[in-house]
């Protein structure tokens, strides 16, 4: 059983998170400000994840994350009503591994928690797989071309053959932006007739399968008016 | 404090007194040193009566007396001045007495003489009273009782003055006339002369004695005294200058009426006063007695004193004016300049133009006149006149051009522009300043507007943060409640309403922030070259599933080639996302949706057409207002901000966003400049 520290000055939110995560089988430790969170961390060395609000009394989330990061590599998910780009960047730059904005979708939060826990606890096993020639990966997105399987954050994802081919092509060339036409020509290996939006539909479906929040994709990014790419996370 | 002595003023007044004294001494010393006479004698320490100067002057007097006698003899009957006659009759005849007096006055001096014509036995003398009562012998005695005498009797010179004895008299240099000497040699006259011991009269002999004595007494010290005096006099000047205008009563320079009148008038007043002093000095004459000499000198001193005062008066006012920087401004030339300038300033620019034009014509006529009569200088003058006129005109035209350029810029919205007033000609400086003020005012107003928009956005952002936290709990607990096994149809229906409304509230807060940011321009754009075909394919791909759900068929008309625009990728998607999501929500089910990408001359236009589900009984303007949606009811999802955000974002990126309504046909065009 994994221990998760939830820290928010709003007790009802902490309680709601506790209900959701308990159902998933996690053990919850509660704190209502940054100082309290640090104290609990001191007493318990067996904590696998921290969910941290930013705007808190005494010690805010950013500073708390900074202090935790000095000697611990436990994943931190920031949870905040601040939804501006620069707020997210500030959070991620100060030691957060993920950023969820309030009001959050409970399912999304659970998915992100699961993802972080999987990452944190199965980190060692991934390194081995990397050596295989038939393995393409970016961060925790792993495509095994021998078994034709796709794994995201340690969880297998089912894709159709077309979706698989598109994702494999993009992951092979991670970091490079491809237009619809280029993807078509490379995956279908025949000339595109220009009018297809079928690729866009497929991409949408892939995103829905591999991303926790398809609107804010982590792996398969859309550059509107230019093309698509798999973000290089290594 | 009032009792405090104003030292600069006191020192200045002392200096005014010392200045003429030092100057007089200096002049005297310089005269003394430069006086060429008797340097040798002074060095040897001789007595005055042993000097050549004395001997020469004495000799001159002797020969002058002889001349006088010769003159009298030639112009009168010989009888009149017979020895007997003079003895018995004396000087009862007024005319003769006057004649003698004339010589006496004219040569009025310290040398007394008695000359006897040996042929006619007539005696002549400049001693007026002794002739009446005394015999010749008495006169002789009177003469001889003086220490220094010179007699000539029977060809023999008898004298107590060594330089005038038989051996030396011929070598006397000054004033001796051969004629006179011959008269003496001819032995016609017996001569008795003497120098009065007390030097009663002011004549060359007496003056030279004073001079000689002074010279011999000061000559030693003068060499050191002169540079010392010069330094003293120079030192007095700054003391005076510092003290001028200072008073006990107040700080700084005090100006009186005299310092405020024109410099030229002040100069004239000073000159007038000086002239009065000069009159005193000039009026003095005939200082041949000691008394009249003293009186004369006094009058001269008074005259000089008045002139000195006049000088001080003018000097002080000049220094005071210089100190207060009013000298130039109180000159007559400046006064005229000021009047002309004032006159030019007051008249209108149109009248000024006429004035300048007349001036130009006049100057031109003069130049042509000179050119016609006198070739080359006329040519030079003409060229010069045209050069000056050109520079005059070009300066004004440049200023005008600058002003018109600035106004144009201002009209185009550049409120940061400013005219350098110093580069303007005088006539346009005021206009330039006013334009600058207008520009500044506009710039401020725009800044204020932006600032208030920013504040509004900030406020909305902050409020939305505060709403989001309780909203999180509402959404989460509604969700949890739904998961509880609640019985009863109504309870489930109410829960669903709560769920949809809380979701809508969430969307509303997000859109509200975005709308305010988009309309206030508080968004950082990342402009890049976007392929419109690609963009539309991507977006339509995103919405294909949603369209299918509502049974909508999208028909896209792409241009033959790829077309590009300059825009921000993310915000461009936001615009299209809002439009597509509107279509999926409000388009009538089972209809076709048309998307056309149209290429015009310089623009790319994306046109989205669909048939509305509801009756569009609303105007375009109303539709674009925030919080207005195409339908009357507000039960569906969406904040009503979609169109407003889309338009703001499009305009921010430099595009145009338009809506057209035609019956139930709803058309949106998004137009951007074409990029190659």
Boltz contact constraints between the chains, C-beta under 6 A:
constraints:
  - contact:
      token1: [A, 10]
      token2: [B, 469]
      max_distance: 6.0
  - contact:
      token1: [A, 12]
      token2: [B, 473]
      max_distance: 6.0
  - contact:
      token1: [A, 13]
      token2: [B, 472]
      max_distance: 6.0
  - contact:
      token1: [A, 13]
      token2: [B, 473]
      max_distance: 6.0
  - contact:
      token1: [A, 16]
      token2: [B, 476]
      max_distance: 6.0
  - contact:
      token1: [A, 81]
      token2: [B, 465]
      max_distance: 6.0
  - contact:
      token1: [A, 81]
      token2: [B, 468]
      max_distance: 6.0
  - contact:
      token1: [A, 81]
      token2: [B, 469]
      max_distance: 6.0
  - contact:
      token1: [A, 102]
      token2: [B, 468]
      max_distance: 6.0
  - contact:
      token1: [A, 102]
      token2: [B, 472]
      max_distance: 6.0
  - contact:
      token1: [A, 103]
      token2: [B, 468]
      max_distance: 6.0
  - contact:
      token1: [A, 103]
      token2: [B, 471]
      max_distance: 6.0
  - contact:
      token1: [A, 103]
      token2: [B, 472]
      max_distance: 6.0
  - contact:
      token1: [A, 103]
      token2: [B, 475]
      max_distance: 6.0
  - contact:
      token1: [A, 103]
      token2: [B, 506]
      max_distance: 6.0
  - contact:
      token1: [A, 106]
      token2: [B, 479]
      max_distance: 6.0
  - contact:
      token1: [A, 179]
      token2: [B, 534]
      max_distance: 6.0
  - contact:
      token1: [A, 180]
      token2: [B, 537]
      max_distance: 6.0
  - contact:
      token1: [A, 197]
      token2: [B, 537]
      max_distance: 6.0
  - contact:
      token1: [A, 197]
      token2: [B, 540]
      max_distance: 6.0
  - contact:
      token1: [A, 197]
      token2: [B, 541]
      max_distance: 6.0
  - contact:
      token1: [A, 200]
      token2: [B, 537]
      max_distance: 6.0
  - contact:
      token1: [A, 200]
      token2: [B, 538]
      max_distance: 6.0
  - contact:
      token1: [A, 200]
      token2: [B, 541]
      max_distance: 6.0
  - contact:
      token1: [A, 201]
      token2: [B, 541]
      max_distance: 6.0
  - contact:
      token1: [A, 201]
      token2: [B, 544]
      max_distance: 6.0
  - contact:
      token1: [A, 204]
      token2: [B, 541]
      max_distance: 6.0
  - contact:
      token1: [A, 204]
      token2: [B, 542]
      max_distance: 6.0
  - contact:
      token1: [A, 223]
      token2: [B, 569]
      max_distance: 6.0
  - contact:
      token1: [A, 224]
      token2: [B, 535]
      max_distance: 6.0
  - contact:
      token1: [A, 224]
      token2: [B, 538]
      max_distance: 6.0
  - contact:
      token1: [A, 224]
      token2: [B, 569]
      max_distance: 6.0
  - contact:
      token1: [A, 224]
      token2: [B, 572]
      max_distance: 6.0
  - contact:
      token1: [A, 224]
      token2: [B, 573]
      max_distance: 6.0
  - contact:
      token1: [A, 225]
      token2: [B, 530]
      max_distance: 6.0
  - contact:
      token1: [A, 225]
      token2: [B, 531]
      max_distance: 6.0
  - contact:
      token1: [A, 225]
      token2: [B, 534]
      max_distance: 6.0
  - contact:
      token1: [A, 225]
      token2: [B, 535]
      max_distance: 6.0
  - contact:
      token1: [A, 225]
      token2: [B, 569]
      max_distance: 6.0
  - contact:
      token1: [A, 225]
      token2: [B, 572]
      max_distance: 6.0
